[in-house]
Amino acid sequence: MEIRRNNSIYNSTRYAEANGEIQILAKEKVVVKWNESEWPGFHYILDHESGSNPYAINPNSGACGIPQALPCSKLLSVIGSLDNISGQLDWMVSYIADRYGTPTKAMQFHQLNHWY
């Protein structure tokens, strides 16, 4: 089903399911922090930022990891290594909560600015 959010088409069905171990873990963390209704927004950010790749590095900015932290040292100083997948997801949940309040609001910002 496609719906409009902030004048952008958003396919809620595409982002409803968690795919793979990283996304399943991420969804668990989202449900604990917020609720299941926030998963599609978080999933959208995962897909558009790192594709859920814990080792993703943006060649232009140097942003890294699942959350695409910039600078990368901001993430690594907290979690130690990109091998710490649970730590990356915890960092991302905290970042979204602190900056946007919810994944849905982070997604809306991303749709307008192409970063979060």
N, CA, C and O atoms as a MOPAC input file, in Angstrom:
PM7 MOZYME 1SCF
protein

 N      0.83700 1    -1.16200 1     0.00000 1
 C      0.00000 1     0.00000 1     0.00000 1
 C      0.89300 1     1.24000 1     0.00000 1
 O      1.81800 1     1.33700 1     0.80600 1
 N      0.62800 1     2.16800 1    -0.87900 1
 C      1.38600 1     3.41100 1    -0.91300 1
 C      0.54900 1     4.51200 1    -0.27000 1
 O     -0.63800 1     4.66500 1    -0.55900 1
 N      1.19300 1     5.26700 1     0.60000 1
 C      0.54500 1     6.40800 1     1.23100 1
 C      1.46200 1     7.60500 1     1.11300 1
 O      2.65500 1     7.45600 1     0.84900 1
 N      0.92400 1     8.76900 1     1.30400 1
 C      1.74100 1     9.98000 1     1.22300 1
 C      2.10200 1    10.44000 1     2.61800 1
 O      1.26100 1    10.49000 1     3.51600 1
 N      3.35300 1    10.77100 1     2.77900 1
 C      3.84300 1    11.39000 1     4.00600 1
 C      4.72500 1    12.53600 1     3.57300 1
 O      5.72400 1    12.33900 1     2.88000 1
 N      4.35600 1    13.72900 1     3.98000 1
 C      5.12000 1    14.93000 1     3.59800 1
 C      5.32800 1    15.01300 1     2.10000 1
 O      6.42800 1    15.30100 1     1.63000 1
 N      4.26900 1    14.76000 1     1.35600 1
 C      4.27900 1    14.84600 1    -0.10200 1
 C      5.19200 1    13.83600 1    -0.78200 1
 O      5.47600 1    13.97100 1    -1.97200 1
 N      5.65700 1    12.82700 1    -0.05200 1
 C      6.47100 1    11.77000 1    -0.64600 1
 C      5.66900 1    10.47400 1    -0.61500 1
 O      4.96100 1    10.19500 1     0.35300 1
 N      5.78500 1     9.69700 1    -1.66900 1
 C      5.13100 1     8.39500 1    -1.67200 1
 C      5.97900 1     7.44700 1    -0.84500 1
 O      7.19600 1     7.36300 1    -1.01300 1
 N      5.32000 1     6.74400 1     0.04000 1
 C      5.98300 1     5.83400 1     0.95600 1
 C      5.27200 1     4.49900 1     0.86700 1
 O      4.07300 1     4.41700 1     1.13300 1
 N      5.97800 1     3.47200 1     0.50600 1
 C      5.38800 1     2.14600 1     0.36000 1
 C      5.51900 1     1.41300 1     1.68400 1
 O      6.56400 1     0.83300 1     1.98000 1
 N      4.45200 1     1.43900 1     2.48600 1
 C      4.50200 1     0.84600 1     3.81800 1
 C      4.63500 1    -0.66900 1     3.77300 1
 O      5.18700 1    -1.25500 1     4.70400 1
 N      4.15100 1    -1.31700 1     2.72900 1
 C      4.26300 1    -2.76400 1     2.61700 1
 C      5.71000 1    -3.18100 1     2.44000 1
 O      6.14800 1    -4.16900 1     3.03100 1
 N      6.45300 1    -2.44800 1     1.64000 1
 C      7.85500 1    -2.78900 1     1.37800 1
 C      8.67900 1    -2.79400 1     2.65400 1
 O      9.59700 1    -3.60200 1     2.79200 1
 N      8.36700 1    -1.91000 1     3.58200 1
 C      9.16700 1    -1.77500 1     4.79500 1
 C      8.55100 1    -2.46100 1     6.00800 1
 O      9.00700 1    -2.24800 1     7.13200 1
 N      7.52000 1    -3.28300 1     5.79800 1
 C      6.82900 1    -3.92100 1     6.91900 1
 C      7.59500 1    -5.10800 1     7.48800 1
 O      7.51800 1    -5.37200 1     8.68800 1
 N      8.32000 1    -5.81500 1     6.65900 1
 C      8.99500 1    -7.03500 1     7.10500 1
 C     10.46900 1    -6.78500 1     7.39500 1
 O     11.12400 1    -5.98300 1     6.72900 1
 N     10.97600 1    -7.48700 1     8.39900 1
 C     12.40700 1    -7.48000 1     8.69000 1
 C     13.04400 1    -8.60000 1     7.88100 1
 O     12.55900 1    -9.73100 1     7.89800 1
 N     14.12400 1    -8.29300 1     7.17600 1
 C     14.79200 1    -9.27100 1     6.32200 1
 C     16.20900 1    -9.51200 1     6.82700 1
 O     17.01100 1    -8.57900 1     6.89300 1
 N     16.51600 1   -10.72400 1     7.17500 1
 C     17.85900 1   -11.06700 1     7.62000 1
 C     18.06400 1   -10.82000 1     9.10600 1
 O     17.27000 1   -10.13800 1     9.75500 1
 N     19.13800 1   -11.38300 1     9.62900 1
 C     19.41900 1   -11.33100 1    11.06500 1
 C     19.57200 1    -9.91000 1    11.60100 1
 O     19.07700 1    -9.60400 1    12.68600 1
 N     20.24700 1    -9.04300 1    10.85600 1
 C     20.45800 1    -7.67700 1    11.33200 1
 C     19.13200 1    -6.94200 1    11.43800 1
 O     18.88400 1    -6.25200 1    12.42700 1
 N     18.28700 1    -7.08000 1    10.44100 1
 C     17.00400 1    -6.38600 1    10.49100 1
 C     16.07700 1    -6.98000 1    11.54700 1
 O     15.29800 1    -6.24900 1    12.15800 1
 N     16.14700 1    -8.27200 1    11.76800 1
 C     15.33500 1    -8.88100 1    12.82600 1
 C     15.75600 1    -8.32300 1    14.18500 1
 O     14.90500 1    -7.98400 1    15.00800 1
 N     17.06300 1    -8.22900 1    14.42300 1
 C     17.56900 1    -7.64400 1    15.66300 1
 C     17.17300 1    -6.17300 1    15.76600 1
 O     16.77200 1    -5.70500 1    16.83200 1
 N     17.28600 1    -5.45500 1    14.66600 1
 C     16.91000 1    -4.04100 1    14.65400 1
 C     15.43400 1    -3.87500 1    14.99600 1
 O     15.06900 1    -3.00500 1    15.78600 1
 N     14.59400 1    -4.70100 1    14.40500 1
 C     13.15600 1    -4.59000 1    14.66100 1
 C     12.85100 1    -4.83900 1    16.13100 1
 O     12.01300 1    -4.15200 1    16.71500 1
 N     13.52700 1    -5.81700 1    16.73700 1
 C     13.34300 1    -6.08000 1    18.16600 1
 C     13.66800 1    -4.83800 1    18.98700 1
 O     12.94000 1    -4.49600 1    19.91900 1
 N     14.76400 1    -4.16400 1    18.64100 1
 C     15.17100 1    -2.96300 1    19.37200 1
 C     14.17600 1    -1.81400 1    19.17100 1
 O     13.89700 1    -1.06200 1    20.10500 1
 N     13.65100 1    -1.68400 1    17.96900 1
 C     12.66100 1    -0.63600 1    17.67400 1
 C     11.38400 1    -0.87300 1    18.46400 1
 O     10.82100 1     0.06100 1    19.03500 1
 N     10.92900 1    -2.11500 1    18.49800 1
 C      9.69000 1    -2.43400 1    19.22100 1
 C      9.85400 1    -2.17000 1    20.71600 1
 O      8.93200 1    -1.67200 1    21.36100 1
 N     11.02500 1    -2.50000 1    21.27200 1
 C     11.27300 1    -2.23800 1    22.69300 1
 C     11.30200 1    -0.73500 1    22.97400 1
 O     10.73200 1    -0.28100 1    23.96600 1
 N     11.95500 1     0.03300 1    22.11500 1
 C     12.09600 1     1.48100 1    22.33900 1
 C     10.80000 1     2.24000 1    22.06400 1
 O     10.40700 1     3.10400 1    22.84800 1
 N     10.13800 1     1.92100 1    20.95800 1
 C      8.92600 1     2.63100 1    20.54900 1
 C      7.77300 1     1.62800 1    20.50200 1
 O      7.17000 1     1.32900 1    21.53300 1
 N      7.47100 1     1.12300 1    19.34300 1
 C      6.47900 1     0.06700 1    19.13900 1
 C      6.60100 1    -0.39200 1    17.68900 1
 O      7.36600 1     0.18100 1    16.91300 1
 N      5.85700 1    -1.40800 1    17.33500 1
 C      6.00100 1    -1.98900 1    16.00200 1
 C      5.64100 1    -1.01200 1    14.88900 1
 O      6.14300 1    -1.14100 1    13.77300 1
 N      4.79200 1    -0.05000 1    15.16800 1
 C      4.39400 1     0.91000 1    14.13000 1
 C      5.56000 1     1.78500 1    13.67200 1
 O      5.48100 1     2.41300 1    12.61600 1
 N      6.63500 1     1.83300 1    14.45100 1
 C      7.80900 1     2.63100 1    14.07300 1
 C      8.80300 1     1.84800 1    13.21700 1
 O      9.73800 1     2.42900 1    12.66400 1
 N      8.60600 1     0.53000 1    13.10400 1
 C      9.54000 1    -0.26900 1    12.31400 1
 C      9.64600 1     0.17400 1    10.85900 1
 O     10.76900 1     0.27400 1    10.36500 1
 N      8.55700 1     0.44800 1    10.13500 1
 C      8.71900 1     0.83800 1     8.72900 1
 C      9.62000 1     2.06900 1     8.54700 1
 O     10.40000 1     2.11300 1     7.59600 1
 N      9.53000 1     3.04700 1     9.41800 1
 C     10.39900 1     4.22200 1     9.32000 1
 C     11.85900 1     3.86600 1     9.54900 1
 O     12.73800 1     4.35100 1     8.83600 1
 N     12.12000 1     3.02700 1    10.53700 1
 C     13.48800 1     2.59000 1    10.82100 1
 C     14.03400 1     1.77400 1     9.65300 1
 O     15.18000 1     1.95300 1     9.24100 1
 N     13.20000 1     0.87400 1     9.12400 1
 C     13.59100 1     0.04100 1     7.98900 1
 C     13.93400 1     0.91700 1     6.77600 1
 O     14.89800 1     0.64800 1     6.06000 1
 N     13.14700 1     1.94600 1     6.56000 1
 C     13.40700 1     2.88800 1     5.46300 1
 C     14.80400 1     3.50300 1     5.61500 1
 O     15.56700 1     3.56300 1     4.65000 1
 N     15.13300 1     3.95500 1     6.81900 1
 C     16.45600 1     4.54800 1     7.06200 1
 C     17.54200 1     3.50400 1     6.81500 1
 O     18.54700 1     3.80100 1     6.16700 1
 N     17.35400 1     2.29300 1     7.31900 1
 C     18.34200 1     1.23000 1     7.07800 1
 C     18.59000 1     1.04500 1     5.58600 1
 O     19.73600 1     1.01000 1     5.13800 1
 N     17.51800 1     0.92800 1     4.83100 1
 C     17.64700 1     0.69200 1     3.38900 1
 C     18.33200 1     1.83800 1     2.66800 1
 O     19.14600 1     1.61200 1     1.77300 1
 N     18.01500 1     3.04200 1     3.04100 1
 C     18.53600 1     4.20500 1     2.31500 1
 C     19.92100 1     4.65000 1     2.77000 1
 O     20.62300 1     5.33100 1     2.02300 1
 N     20.32000 1     4.28200 1     3.96500 1
 C     21.62900 1     4.70400 1     4.45600 1
 C     22.71500 1     3.65300 1     4.20900 1
 O     23.70900 1     3.93900 1     3.54200 1
 N     22.53400 1     2.45800 1     4.73200 1
 C     23.60500 1     1.45600 1     4.63900 1
 C     23.16100 1     0.14200 1     4.02200 1
 O     23.98900 1    -0.73700 1     3.78800 1
 N     21.87800 1    -0.00900 1     3.75500 1
 C     21.38700 1    -1.30200 1     3.29900 1
 C     21.56500 1    -2.37900 1     4.36300 1
 O     21.62800 1    -3.56700 1     4.04800 1
 N     21.64600 1    -1.95900 1     5.62200 1
 C     21.87100 1    -2.84900 1     6.77900 1
 C     23.26000 1    -3.48500 1     6.76300 1
 O     23.47900 1    -4.50500 1     7.41600 1
 N     24.18500 1    -2.90000 1     6.03300 1
 C     25.55700 1    -3.40700 1     5.96000 1
 C     26.37100 1    -2.81100 1     7.10800 1
 O     26.59700 1    -1.60100 1     7.12800 1
 N     26.81500 1    -3.62900 1     8.06200 1
 C     27.56100 1    -3.09200 1     9.20000 1
 C     28.92900 1    -2.53000 1     8.83000 1
 O     29.54000 1    -1.80800 1     9.61800 1
 N     29.40800 1    -2.85900 1     7.64200 1
 C     30.73600 1    -2.40200 1     7.21500 1
 C     30.66600 1    -1.33300 1     6.12200 1
 O     31.68100 1    -1.00600 1     5.50700 1
 N     29.47900 1    -0.79400 1     5.88100 1
 C     29.30600 1     0.22900 1     4.84000 1
 C     30.10400 1     1.48200 1     5.20300 1
 O     30.04800 1     1.96900 1     6.33200 1
 N     30.84200 1     1.98600 1     4.22500 1
 C     31.58200 1     3.23700 1     4.37500 1
 C     31.20000 1     4.11800 1     3.18700 1
 O     31.30700 1     3.69300 1     2.03700 1
 N     30.76000 1     5.32700 1     3.46200 1
 C     30.44200 1     6.27000 1     2.39800 1
 C     31.75500 1     6.82300 1     1.86100 1
 O     32.49700 1     7.46100 1     2.60800 1
 N     32.06400 1     6.59500 1     0.58300 1
 C     33.35600 1     7.03100 1     0.04000 1
 C     33.50700 1     8.54300 1    -0.01600 1
 O     34.62900 1     9.04600 1    -0.05900 1
 N     32.41300 1     9.27000 1    -0.01600 1
 C     32.49100 1    10.73100 1    -0.08300 1
 C     32.60800 1    11.38300 1     1.29000 1
 O     33.41400 1    12.29400 1     1.48100 1
 N     31.80700 1    10.92000 1     2.24400 1
 C     31.77600 1    11.58000 1     3.55100 1
 C     32.57500 1    10.84900 1     4.62000 1
 O     33.01400 1    11.46000 1     5.59500 1
 N     32.76600 1     9.54500 1     4.44400 1
 C     33.42700 1     8.74400 1     5.46800 1
 C     32.45500 1     8.20900 1     6.51500 1
 O     32.87900 1     7.53900 1     7.45700 1
 N     31.15900 1     8.49200 1     6.37000 1
 C     30.16800 1     7.94300 1     7.29600 1
 C     30.26800 1     6.42500 1     7.27400 1
 O     30.57200 1     5.83000 1     6.24100 1
 N     30.00600 1     5.79300 1     8.43500 1
 C     30.24400 1     4.35300 1     8.49400 1
 C     29.15100 1     3.60100 1     9.21900 1
 O     28.34800 1     4.15800 1     9.96700 1
 N     29.16400 1     2.30000 1     8.95700 1
 C     28.33100 1     1.36200 1     9.67200 1
 C     26.87000 1     1.38100 1     9.27400 1
 O     26.46100 1     2.07200 1     8.34100 1
 N     26.10400 1     0.60400 1    10.00600 1
 C     24.67000 1     0.51200 1     9.76100 1
 C     24.01600 1     1.88900 1     9.85500 1
 O     23.20700 1     2.23800 1     8.99500 1
 N     24.35000 1     2.68500 1    10.88600 1
 C     23.69200 1     4.00200 1    10.99600 1
 C     24.30300 1     5.08600 1    10.11700 1
 O     23.76400 1     6.18900 1    10.03600 1
 N     25.41500 1     4.78900 1     9.46300 1
 C     26.15000 1     5.78600 1     8.67800 1
 C     26.49900 1     7.00100 1     9.53500 1
 O     26.18900 1     8.14400 1     9.19800 1
 N     27.15600 1     6.70500 1    10.65700 1
 C     27.58100 1     7.73400 1    11.60600 1
 C     28.65100 1     8.61400 1    10.97400 1
 O     29.55200 1     8.13800 1    10.28300 1
 N     28.52700 1     9.89300 1    11.22800 1
 C     29.47500 1    10.87400 1    10.68000 1
 C     29.87000 1    11.85300 1    11.77500 1
 O     29.00400 1    12.55300 1    12.29800 1
 N     31.12600 1    11.92700 1    12.13600 1
 C     32.21600 1    11.09100 1    11.64000 1
 C     32.12900 1     9.68300 1    12.21200 1
 O     31.48100 1     9.44900 1    13.23200 1
 N     32.77400 1     8.77800 1    11.55600 1
 C     32.75500 1     7.37600 1    11.96000 1
 C     33.26700 1     7.21200 1    13.39400 1
 O     32.80500 1     6.33700 1    14.12600 1
 N     34.20900 1     8.04400 1    13.78300 1
 C     34.77800 1     7.95400 1    15.13400 1
 C     33.72400 1     8.15500 1    16.22100 1
 O     33.88700 1     7.65800 1    17.33600 1
 N     32.64600 1     8.87700 1    15.91100 1
 C     31.56400 1     9.09600 1    16.86600 1
 C     30.92700 1     7.75900 1    17.24900 1
 O     30.59900 1     7.53200 1    18.41300 1
 N     30.75800 1     6.89200 1    16.27500 1
 C     30.20100 1     5.55800 1    16.51100 1
 C     31.23800 1     4.65100 1    17.16100 1
 O     30.95300 1     3.98700 1    18.15700 1
 N     32.43400 1     4.62600 1    16.59500 1
 C     33.46500 1     3.70400 1    17.07200 1
 C     33.89500 1     3.99200 1    18.51100 1
 O     34.27700 1     3.07200 1    19.23400 1
 N     33.83800 1     5.25200 1    18.93300 1
 C     34.21200 1     5.57500 1    20.31300 1
 C     33.23000 1     4.98000 1    21.31800 1
 O     33.57300 1     4.79900 1    22.48600 1
 N     32.02900 1     4.67900 1    20.87900 1
 C     31.01100 1     4.09500 1    21.75100 1
 C     31.00500 1     2.57100 1    21.65900 1
 O     30.91700 1     1.89100 1    22.68100 1
 N     31.09800 1     2.03100 1    20.44200 1
 C     30.91800 1     0.58600 1    20.26000 1
 C     32.21700 1    -0.18700 1    20.09000 1
 O     32.21700 1    -1.41200 1    20.21800 1
 N     33.32300 1     0.49300 1    19.80600 1
 C     34.62500 1    -0.15100 1    19.68200 1
 C     34.98100 1    -0.63600 1    18.29200 1
 O     36.08000 1    -0.36700 1    17.80600 1
 N     34.07100 1    -1.34600 1    17.64700 1
 C     34.37300 1    -1.96300 1    16.35000 1
 C     33.09300 1    -2.10900 1    15.54400 1
 O     32.00600 1    -2.27200 1    16.09900 1
 N     33.24000 1    -2.04800 1    14.22700 1
 C     32.08100 1    -2.27600 1    13.36100 1
 C     31.57300 1    -3.71100 1    13.46200 1
 O     30.46900 1    -4.00600 1    13.00400 1
 N     32.36000 1    -4.60400 1    14.05500 1
 C     31.90200 1    -5.97900 1    14.28700 1
 C     30.79800 1    -6.03400 1    15.34000 1
 O     30.08600 1    -7.03400 1    15.43300 1
 N     30.64800 1    -4.98600 1    16.12300 1
 C     29.64500 1    -4.91600 1    17.18800 1
 C     28.30900 1    -4.46500 1    16.58700 1
 O     27.94000 1    -3.29400 1    16.67900 1
 N     27.60400 1    -5.39300 1    15.98500 1
 C     26.36000 1    -5.07900 1    15.27100 1
 C     25.27600 1    -4.61300 1    16.23100 1
 O     24.57600 1    -3.64000 1    15.95000 1
 N     25.13200 1    -5.28900 1    17.34900 1
 C     24.12800 1    -4.87600 1    18.32900 1
 C     24.42600 1    -3.46300 1    18.82600 1
 O     23.51200 1    -2.66000 1    19.01100 1
 N     25.69300 1    -3.16600 1    19.04000 1
 C     26.08600 1    -1.82000 1    19.46000 1
 C     25.76600 1    -0.77400 1    18.40500 1
 O     25.33500 1     0.32900 1    18.73800 1
 N     25.97300 1    -1.10900 1    17.12700 1
 C     25.62300 1    -0.17300 1    16.05100 1
 C     24.13400 1     0.13200 1    16.06800 1
 O     23.72500 1     1.28300 1    15.91600 1
 N     23.32200 1    -0.91000 1    16.25400 1
 C     21.87100 1    -0.71100 1    16.27400 1
 C     21.43800 1     0.07900 1    17.50600 1
 O     20.55200 1     0.92900 1    17.41800 1
 N     22.06000 1    -0.19900 1    18.65800 1
 C     21.75000 1     0.57800 1    19.86000 1
 C     22.09300 1     2.04800 1    19.64700 1
 O     21.32900 1     2.93300 1    20.03100 1
 N     23.24900 1     2.30300 1    19.03100 1
 C     23.67700 1     3.67400 1    18.76000 1
 C     22.67500 1     4.35500 1    17.83200 1
 O     22.31200 1     5.51200 1    18.04700 1
 N     22.23300 1     3.64500 1    16.80800 1
 C     21.28600 1     4.20100 1    15.84100 1
 C     19.94400 1     4.51100 1    16.50800 1
 O     19.36300 1     5.56900 1    16.26800 1
 N     19.46200 1     3.61000 1    17.33100 1
 C     18.20600 1     3.84400 1    18.05700 1
 C     18.33200 1     5.08900 1    18.92600 1
 O     17.43500 1     5.93300 1    18.93700 1
 N     19.43400 1     5.20800 1    19.64800 1
 C     19.64500 1     6.37900 1    20.51400 1
 C     19.74100 1     7.66300 1    19.69800 1
 O     19.16700 1     8.68800 1    20.06900 1
 N     20.46800 1     7.60200 1    18.58800 1
 C     20.61400 1     8.77600 1    17.72500 1
 C     19.25100 1     9.24700 1    17.21400 1
 O     18.93300 1    10.43400 1    17.27800 1
 N     18.45900 1     8.31600 1    16.71000 1
 C     17.14300 1     8.68300 1    16.17900 1
 C     16.24900 1     9.22800 1    17.28500 1
 O     15.56000 1    10.22900 1    17.09000 1
 N     16.25600 1     8.57300 1    18.45000 1
 C     15.42900 1     9.03800 1    19.57100 1
 C     15.83800 1    10.44200 1    19.99900 1
 O     14.98000 1    11.29500 1    20.22600 1
 N     17.14100 1    10.68700 1    20.11300 1
 C     17.62700 1    11.99700 1    20.56400 1
 C     17.39000 1    13.09600 1    19.54200 1
 O     17.00900 1    14.20800 1    19.90700 1
 N     17.61000 1    12.80000 1    18.27300 1
 C     17.53100 1    13.83700 1    17.24300 1
 C     16.11700 1    14.05600 1    16.69700 1
 O     15.72100 1    15.19200 1    16.43600 1
 N     15.35300 1    12.96200 1    16.52300 1
 C     14.05400 1    13.06800 1    15.84200 1
 C     12.86600 1    12.64900 1    16.70800 1
 O     11.72900 1    13.02000 1    16.41500 1
 N     13.11300 1    11.89800 1    17.74900 1
 C     12.04000 1    11.39500 1    18.58200 1
 C     11.57000 1    10.01500 1    18.16900 1
 O     11.43200 1     9.12600 1    19.00800 1
 N     11.32000 1     9.83000 1    16.87300 1
 C     10.84800 1     8.53600 1    16.36400 1
 C     11.45800 1     8.24500 1    14.99900 1
 O     11.89000 1     9.16400 1    14.30200 1
 N     11.49600 1     6.97100 1    14.61200 1
 C     11.94300 1     6.62500 1    13.26200 1
 C     11.06300 1     7.22800 1    12.16700 1
 O     11.56600 1     7.57400 1    11.09800 1
 N      9.77500 1     7.35700 1    12.41200 1
 C      8.89400 1     7.94800 1    11.39900 1
 C      9.30600 1     9.38700 1    11.12000 1
 O      9.33100 1     9.80900 1     9.96400 1
 N      9.62800 1    10.13900 1    12.15900 1
 C     10.06800 1    11.52300 1    11.96100 1
 C     11.43900 1    11.57500 1    11.28900 1
 O     11.70500 1    12.47000 1    10.48700 1
 N     12.30900 1    10.61400 1    11.61800 1
 C     13.61900 1    10.53400 1    10.94900 1
 C     13.44100 1    10.23000 1     9.46800 1
 O     14.13400 1    10.80000 1     8.62500 1
 N     12.51100 1     9.33300 1     9.15200 1
 C     12.23600 1     8.99600 1     7.75800 1
 C     11.70800 1    10.21300 1     7.00600 1
 O     12.12500 1    10.47900 1     5.87800 1
 N     10.79900 1    10.94500 1     7.62500 1
 C     10.24000 1    12.13200 1     6.97800 1
 C     11.33500 1    13.15800 1     6.69500 1
 O     11.35200 1    13.76800 1     5.62600 1
 N     12.24200 1    13.34800 1     7.64100 1
 C     13.37700 1    14.24900 1     7.43000 1
 C     14.23900 1    13.73800 1     6.27900 1
 O     14.65200 1    14.51600 1     5.41900 1
 N     14.51200 1    12.43800 1     6.25700 1
 C     15.34200 1    11.83800 1     5.21000 1
 C     14.70600 1    12.02200 1     3.83600 1
 O     15.40300 1    12.31300 1     2.86400 1
 N     13.40500 1    11.85800 1     3.75100 1
 C     12.71200 1    12.01000 1     2.45800 1
 C     12.86700 1    13.42800 1     1.92400 1
 O     12.91300 1    13.62400 1     0.70900 1
 N     12.94700 1    14.39600 1     2.78400 1
 C     13.09500 1    15.78600 1     2.34700 1
 C     14.55400 1    16.17700 1     2.09400 1
 O     14.83100 1    17.00100 1     1.22200 1
 N     15.48600 1    15.59100 1     2.84900 1
 C     16.88100 1    16.03700 1     2.82100 1
 C     17.87500 1    15.02200 1     2.27900 1
 O     19.01800 1    15.37000 1     1.98300 1
 N     17.45300 1    13.77400 1     2.14600 1
 C     18.29400 1    12.67500 1     1.65500 1
 C     19.46700 1    12.37100 1     2.57900 1
 O     20.48900 1    11.84100 1     2.14400 1
 N     19.31500 1    12.70400 1     3.83200 1
 C     20.22700 1    12.30100 1     4.91100 1
 C     19.42800 1    12.42200 1     6.19000 1
 O     18.33000 1    12.97900 1     6.19300 1
 N     19.96900 1    11.90700 1     7.26700 1
 C     19.26700 1    12.02700 1     8.55200 1
 C     20.26000 1    12.28400 1     9.66000 1
 O     19.87000 1    12.41600 1    10.82000 1

